[in-house]
Every structure is written in C-alpha cells, then in structure tokens.
Amino acid sequence: MSVLTSIRWQLQLWHGALLALVLAGFGVTMWQWQVALEYQRIDRELEQRVAAVTTALRTGDDPRDRRPPGRRRETDGPGGEFYYVAWSPDGQERLRSAQAPSDIPRPEPAESQRSQRLRGTLREFIFFTPQGEAVLIGRDIGGELAALRQSLWLITGAGGLVFLLGLAGGWWASTRALMK
C-alpha cells in the first residue's frame, strides 16, 4: 500500500499541514508582539531622558544632574550606558555626552517631532524642539536583541514540540477512527 493512497497518511498529512500553518501564524504573531513591546519599552526609557537634555540646552546645566526618577546615573540602563547629542538649528553640535559614539550623524528633520532609529545595535530616540534644535538620546540594546533571539528559539522549540505532539495525537486518533 502506497503512503499517498493510505487514508491514515492522507489524514496525517492534512492534519500536519493545518497544524503547521496555525502554529506558524501563532508563533510569528507572538514574536512580532514581543519585539514591538520591547522596542516600546526601550523607546519610553529613552524618551524620559529627553527632558533632561532639552532643559540643559536652555539652562546650560549638565543633563546628568537631571535624571528621570529612580535612576542614579546615566549608566544605569539595563543595556549599558546612555548617550546624548544635541544640535542647534544651524546644525552645530551644542552638547555631547562622553559615552556618545563619534559617528553619530545629525538627524534630518522629520514630519514628526519625535522619531526613533536603529543603527546596528544602537537604539536612538530623536526629538526636535519647536526652536529647531535636535536632541538624540541613545543606548546599546545588544543585550535586549540577544534576549529576543533567545526567545525566538524558545518559541520555535515550543511550537515544534506542540507540532510533534499534535502529529502523535493525530496518528492515534486516525488509528482509532479507522479501527471501527
């Protein structure tokens, strides 16, 4: 008896294909949701620091003296050090933290007053003041990206296990159904 002519194998193939589609859809949706939540968390964290730098632009203070509540130093972030750069409306650099990478390009004015970008493993939040100044706050999110990759493997492994259990259950159910 050929595999393709066996009712049991045909049921198993259909069952497996349907289960694979459902699990893949669920896994992709779960992964995208997790990535979006992580980026939102990081962006909120960076956005909280914008106020300190914009105030420093107006007053000439050191932005590290104006930390968000609950933070002791600008190096307290889970992914490492925070950095900032601020530019005047004419493109001249006005403030730069010691941790800021030297290759930060000045952001181009966008339609929105706030935007985000990812350069390698550096997540950067950009804010344009009404006066035309650009403020960039960023940090390395390599640790978070590694954790997301690890969770992708976990989601894939769990989906594979559920798939194998589903195939075993389908085989058992088709055997029982065909015995009667």
C-alpha positions, -999 to +999 in steps of 0.1 A: +000+000+000+014+034-010+018+062+015-003+086-006-032+061-011-034+053+026-063+071+043-043+073+075-014+090+059-036+114+039-053+124+072-020+128+088-006+150+060-037+173+061-036+174+099+001+182+099-002+209+072-031+226+091-013+223+124+019+238+109+000+267+095-018+275+127+014+272+148+035+293+124+008+320+124+006+320+162+044+319+166+050+348+141+023+369+158+037+362+192+072+371+181+062+403+165+042+413+195+072+406+218+096+426+196+072+455+195+067+456+233+105+455+238+111+484+214+082+504+231+098+498+265+132+510+253+117+540+235+098+551+266+130+548+286+149+569+261+121+594+258+122+600+296+157+613+292+149+639+266+136+663+292+169+664+309+188+673+277+163+698+264+164+716+298+202+715+297+200+732+263+180+761+278+198+764+311+234+753+303+232+727+331+247+692+329+220+668+318+233+641+341+221+663+370+185+659+357+179+622+358+145+605+355+130+595+388+145+562+401+178+565+381+211+573+398+234+577+369+231+577+331+249+543+330+221+526+349+203+513+318+200+475+315+217+476+281+246+498+291+254+534+290+230+561+277+244+588+255+231+621+241+239+646+215+222+679+209+224+702+178+214+738+173+190+747+145+220+756+122+235+721+127+262+729+152+267+704+180+259+720+214+260+691+238+276+657+237+280+631+264+313+613+269+297+580+260+283+591+227+298+573+197+318+596+174+300+586+142+265+599+151+250+617+121+228+647+127+192+635+122+173+651+094+141+670+104+111+647+101+074+653+098+070+642+134+086+660+163+097+626+177+112+596+159+133+565+166+160+547+146+182+517+150+219+518+139+234+484+143+226+476+180+222+513+189+186+524+195+182+562+193+153+584+201+153+618+183+134+649+194+131+682+175+123+712+197+100+739+184+131+761+180+146+737+156+171+720+178+177+683+175+182+661+206+193+625+202+193+600+232+205+565+226+220+534+241+232+500+230+204+474+230+226+444+221+216+426+253+179+430+246+184+419+210+202+387+222+174+381+246+148+384+218+168+359+197+168+335+226+131+339+230+127+332+193+144+299+197+122+292+227+090+300+207+103+278+178+111+249+201+078+251+219+060+252+185+080+222+173+071+203+204+034+211+201+036+201+164+051+167+172+025+161+200-002+171+175+011+147+149+012+119+175-023+127+186-035+128+150-019+094+143-036+080+174-070+095+166-068+083+129-058+048+140-088+047+165-112+061+139-101+036+112-105+006+135-142+010+138 
